[in-house]
């Protein structure tokens, strides 16, 4: 099992450079008996088994963040960029689908494995394309949840970038500098987050702002400052609300001489699904069958879960091997035994759904 993942992570695939790993996965799926495997219009790799009416989507992503983590085996672990986020879950999808070929074809089912592009950047281009092409009955998102974890929700997101530019003035003049105006935007976001978060103990229910970048300069005549703010958003407070609050701040700066331009990107609403769907129950039973105690999780990050959840409105979970605290780190690795157990759990859960939900073809 682990050989597929090792070969996959040896192919660098930072966002926007996924073609070589897509070709590898396409060829692997064909070699492993998929009915069809191809690369679609936006660069996603797609593998299909079966032609039934009940559609099961296994949506992972094959792009990674940048930064090389040397691929190696050590102490029962496989190290490498993407072992956790998220080539590990995607390879688990391929292996589970391969194991279920006979079951899929003997039921009124179709299983589609997708390795999406550009999940790690704000575009989520691959998932947005897939969301328009399919309407599955069930969907599993390939993200690290741990062997026994079943993820039911992800927070939303908005990125706010602003540029403040104004004439140079002596530092003794008591008017705010471009940097001070930029910091006042950050303070404004922090204050509204503090007000929303009051009395909310769960981070999933809170607004979580982060200062991503602050740069400044001048040419002797004009000074400027650029700021980038990210915010993870809860259910009930989405990108439109935060954008409106930022635009109100901008309007309040009208008395200043500064020219302020703002841009809003990566807007995704938070999305959460119930735990009592047939899909979630199948994973609970599969985890228990492996002698482990299942745990439902809510993530403070954002993934393709947020893109396809609102579009498809179908039973949805995120599942995959790996410790998500290792995402994007120089120590990224997956425990081989946990990877193999996750493949077994995924296979068992999907087999249960295939036989219980579909009827013989």
N, C-alpha and C positions, 0 to 999 in steps of 0.2 A: 504493500500500500504506500509506504513512505517514499518509494522510488519515484512515483509520479510527482509527488510534491517537490522532492529534491530537484528533479529535472526542470520543473516549472519555475522554481525560485532562482535557478541558475540563469534564467533569461531575464535580464533587466527590463522592467516595463513601467517606468514612471509615467504619470498621467500625460497623455498625448503621444506616447511612444510604445503602444501596446501591440503593434502589428506582429512582431516576431513571436510573442507568447500566444497570440491568437492563432497563428498558423500551427504552432505546436499543439495546442489544445484541440484544434479542429482535427488534425491528423490522429491524435490520440483517441478521440471519440469515435472516429471512423474505424480505427484499428480495434477498438473494444466492442464493436458491434452495434453502434448507434445506427438508426435507419438513415438519418441525414445529419450532416454537420457542415456548417458554412460560416462565412463571415458576412455580416449584413451591411447595410448602407453606411452606417456610422462607425463600423469597426468592431462591433460586438461579435464574439464567437457564440454560435447557437448550435446546440445539439438536440436532436429529437428522436424519441423512441415511442412507437405506437401511433395510432391514428384515431383513437376513440374520442367520444364527445366530452368526457370529463378531463379537463386540462389541469395539470399540476406543474406549476412554475417553480423552478429552483434558480433563483436570481443571485448570482455572486458578482464580484468585480475582480478584474485581473490587473488593474493598474495599482501602483504603489506610490508612496511618497518617495522623494529622492533620498539618496544616501546609501552607500554600499555597506551591507552587513555580510562579511565573509561567510560563504556557505560551508558548513562543517557539521559533523556529528560529534557530540560531546556529552557524556554522562546520560545517555538515553534521550537526548534532545537533538532536534534539527534546528540549526541557526540559519538565518537568511532573511533578507528583506521580503516580506509578504508571507512568511510562514504562518503568521497570525492574521494580518490585515492585508488582503484577505484571500490569498491563494490557497491557504489551508482549507477554509470552508469550501471554496470553489472546487478544489480537487476532491474533497469529500463528497460533493454532489456528483461528480463524474463517476466515482467509484460506487456510490450507492445506486445510481441509475443503471450502471453496468450490471450490478448484481441482481437487479429487479427486471431485467429484460423480459423474461418469460412471463412473469406476473403481469407486467404492463400489457403485453400483447394478448394475453388471455382475458383481459378485462376491457371494459368500454372506456379506455383511458389513453391519455397522451402525456408523456413527461417531457418537459422542455428545460434543458440546462442552458443558462446564459451566463457568459462571462462578459460583464459590461465594461465599457471604457469610461474614463474620466469621473469615477466616483470620488476620488480624492481631491478633486478641484471643484470649484463652485458650480461648474456647469451641469454635472450629473447627466452629461449628454447621452450616455448609453441607456440609462434607466428611463429618461424622458422619451426616447425613441421606443423602447420596449413597451412603455405604458400606453402608447398609441396603437401598437400593433396587436396586442393580445388582451383577452378578458378571461383570465384563469379562474377556476373554481377554488383553488388553493394556491398559496404562495409561501415559500420559505426563502428568506433573505439570508445570504451567506455572510455572516459576520460573527466574530468570536464571541461566544457566550459561555465558554467552558463546557466540559463534557455533560454536566448535569443541568446547565442553565438554559432557560427558555425565555427569550426576550420578547416582551409584549409592547414596548413603546420606546420612542426616541423623542427627545426634545426638538423643538424648532430652532430656527437660526435666522439671523440677519446680519449682514456686514454693512457698516456705515463708514464711508470714506469722505473726508472733507478737506478742502484746501482753503486756507485763509491767507489773503494777500493784502498788504496795505503799504502806504508810504513809510519810509524810514523816519524815525524820530529819535530824539535823544532819550537815553534811558531815564533821565531825571523827569521827563514829562509824565504826569500821572495817568496817562491813558494806557489801556491794556495793549501789550504786544501781541503779535500774531500767535506766538506760543501760548500766551495766557488765554487768549480767546479759544484756542484749540483745547486747552485743558478744561476750560469752562464747559465745553461740550461733553467731555468725558465725565466731569463732575455731575452734569445734568443727567446723564444716563445712569450713573451710579446711584444718584438720589432717587430716581424713579424706581430703580431696582430695589433699593432699600425699602421704599414705601410699599411696593407690591409684595415683597418677601416677608414683611412683618407678620409673625404668627404662623408662617409656613415652615414646618420642620423638614420636609422632604425636598431635596435638591431638584427632584423632577418637577416640583410645583413652583420653583423659583425662577426668577430672571437672573442669569449668570453672565454678567458683562466681562469682557477681557480687552485690555489695551494691547493691540497687536503691533502697532507701529507708530512712531512719532519722529518726524524729521523736520528740520527747519534750515533756513539759510537766507541770504540776502545778496543783492548785487551792488550795495552802496546807496541805492535809491529806493528800492522796495524790499520789504522783508516778506517771508512766506513761512507757513508751517503746514505740513500735511499730517493728518491723523487717520488711523484706521482702527475702528472699534468693532469687535465682534460681540454678539450676544446670543446665548442659548436661551430659548424661549419656551415657556410652559404652555400647556393647554389653557385656553382662556385669554392669553395675551400673545398675539401673533405678530408677524412682520408688519401688517398695516398699522397696528397700534403703535409700535415702536417708531416706525417711519413718521407717523403723524407727530409724535412727541419730539423727534429730532427736527422736524420742519417748524414746529412751534418755537423751539430754541433759536433756529435760524432767523425766524421773523422777529424775534425779540432783540436781535443784534442790529436792527436797522439803524439805530442811532450811531453806530460805529462807522468809521471810514473804511473799514475792511470790506473787501469783496470776498464773499463766502460761496463756494460751490460745493455741492454735496452729491454723492452717488450712493445708491443702495443696491446691493448685490446679494446673491445666494439666499434669497428669501424662501424659506421652507416652513410650513406650519408644523407644530408638534403633532404626533400621531400615536394613538394608543388603541389597542384592540382588547376585547374581553378574553378571559382565561378559560371560558367554558365552551369554546368552539371544538368541533370534531378534530381539527388540526392540533390544537393545543393539547387536547386529551390524548391524542395518539403519541405525542412526544412525552407526556407525563408517564404513560404506561410503558413506553420504550425505555425511559431512564430507569424506572423502577425495576424493569425486567433485567437490567444490568446490575442490580444490587445497589443502586444509588438513590439518594433522595432528591427529587426534582426541585428546582428553585426558579420562580418567576423573577425576571429582571426588567428594570426600566433604566434606559441608558440616558446619560446627560449629553451625549453627543448627537450627531445627525448622520443619517445614512440614506441609501436608496429606499429604505423602508418608508421615509417621509414622502418620497416622490410617487411611488406606486400605490401606497395605502389609500390616499384620498381618491386616486384615479380608479382603482379596481374595486374598492369596498368589499373585498373578499376576506375570508379567514386568512390570517397572516401571522407568522412568527419569524423571528430571526434566530438562527442557530448555526453553530460551527465550533470547531475545536479552537483552543487557544485562550490565553489570558489577555483580555483587552487592555490591561494596564501596560502591556508590552508594545501596543500599537505605536508605530513611528519612532521607536527607541533604537539605540545602537545595540541593545541586548535582545532584539526580537528573536524569539524561538518558540517552538512547540514541542511538548513532550510526546515522543513517538507513541507510547502506550495510550495516551489520551486521544491522539489523533485517530488511532485505530478503533478505540471505543466509540468515538463520535461517529465514525463511519457506520459502525454496527447499530448505534442508536438511530441514526438517520434512516438506515435501511429498514429497520424494524418498524419505525413510525410510518414510513411511506407504504410499506407492505400492508400494514393494518388499514390504512386509508384506502388503498387500492382495492382491497378485498371487501371492505365494509361499505364503501360509498359507491363503488361501481358494480355493475352487473356483467356477467359474462357476455362477451361479444358474440 
